[in-house]
Every structure is written in structure tokens, then in C-alpha cells.
């Protein structure tokens, strides 16, 4: 019996696609095999086979108490005095990673 195939089309952010495909290539796995494996796991688990959660909130004035904000500023000031700061590009990269 011949195996039939069906196409799956999805829009994906270009950088996400590139990074994921690079990992799959290094593992020697075609995208179609990974997608088929995901679909099989959805069937086997009768759901999404991994946890999907909302990211933790990034600290901001709107979701912090006054005490939490004061503590954050005090900690930042002490780190700055000790020279424990990070270059701005490194700091923003880590913030972006935390948001993802």
C-alpha cells in the first residue's frame, strides 16, 4: 500500500525558521520528519506534548509594589557601585531572552 502524503502550510517568523532548521539539519532530521513526529505525539498524548504557558511578567512599575521597586533600584545602585554592570547590548539581549 502506498503511503499518501498531505501538505502542511504555516507562517513562521524567518529567524525562528532559520534557527530551528539549523538545529534540525545538525541532527540530520528533515523538517517533514519533525512535523510528522509532532503530529504523532499530539495523537499519542491527545494534546500538545509540551507545556504552553504565559511568560512571566517583566518587572515594571505597573506590576510592582513601591517596596519591590525601591529594592530593585537599591540593588541596581549597589551593582553599579561595584562595577558589576553589563554593556547595554548584553543587557538588552538578556531582557529579550527573558521575554521570549
C-alpha positions in Angstrom: 0.0 0.0 0.0 1.4 3.4 -1.0 1.9 6.0 1.7 -0.1 9.1 1.0 1.1 12.5 2.0 -0.5 15.7 2.9 1.0 19.2 2.9 1.1 21.4 5.9 1.5 25.2 5.4 2.3 27.5 8.2 3.7 31.0 8.5 6.7 31.2 10.7 9.0 34.1 11.7 12.0 33.9 9.4 14.6 33.9 12.2 12.7 31.3 14.1 12.6 29.1 11.0 16.3 29.6 10.3 17.3 28.7 13.9 15.0 25.7 14.1 16.1 24.3 10.7 19.7 24.8 11.6 19.2 22.6 14.6 17.2 20.0 12.7 20.0 19.9 10.0 22.7 19.4 12.6 20.6 16.4 13.9 20.1 15.1 10.4 16.3 15.5 10.6 14.2 16.8 7.7 11.5 19.3 8.7 8.9 16.9 7.4 10.1 14.2 9.9 9.9 16.6 12.8 6.5 17.8 11.9 5.2 14.2 11.5 6.7 13.3 14.9 5.0 16.3 16.5 1.6 15.3 14.9 2.2 11.7 16.1 2.9 13.0 19.7 -0.3 15.1 19.6 -2.2 12.0 18.7 -0.5 9.8 21.3 -0.9 12.3 24.1 -4.3 13.6 23.0 -3.0 17.1 23.3 0.0 19.3 22.8 3.0 17.3 24.0 4.7 20.1 25.9 3.6 22.9 28.3 2.4 26.1 26.8 2.5 28.9 29.4 2.4 32.6 29.5 5.8 34.2 30.1 6.5 35.6 33.5 5.8 39.3 33.7 8.8 41.6 33.1 9.2 43.8 36.2 7.8 47.2 35.5 6.4 50.0 37.7 2.9 49.0 36.8 3.2 45.4 38.3 5.5 46.1 41.3 4.8 47.4 44.7 6.7 50.5 45.9 8.9 48.4 48.1 9.8 46.0 45.3 10.6 48.9 43.1 12.8 50.5 45.8 14.6 47.2 46.4 15.3 46.8 42.7 16.7 50.3 42.5 18.9 49.8 45.6 20.2 46.5 44.2 21.0 48.2 40.8 22.8 51.1 42.6 24.9 48.7 44.6 25.8 46.7 41.5 26.8 49.9 39.7 29.0 50.9 42.6 30.7 47.6 42.5 31.3 47.7 38.7 29.0 44.7 38.2 27.1 46.3 35.3 26.7 44.9 31.8 27.3 46.5 28.4 23.9 47.9 27.1 23.8 45.4 24.2 24.3 42.4 26.6 21.6 43.8 29.0 19.1 44.2 26.2 19.8 40.8 24.8 19.2 39.2 28.2 15.9 41.1 28.6 14.7 40.0 25.1 15.6 36.4 26.0 13.6 36.6 29.3 10.6 37.9 27.4 10.6 35.1 24.9 
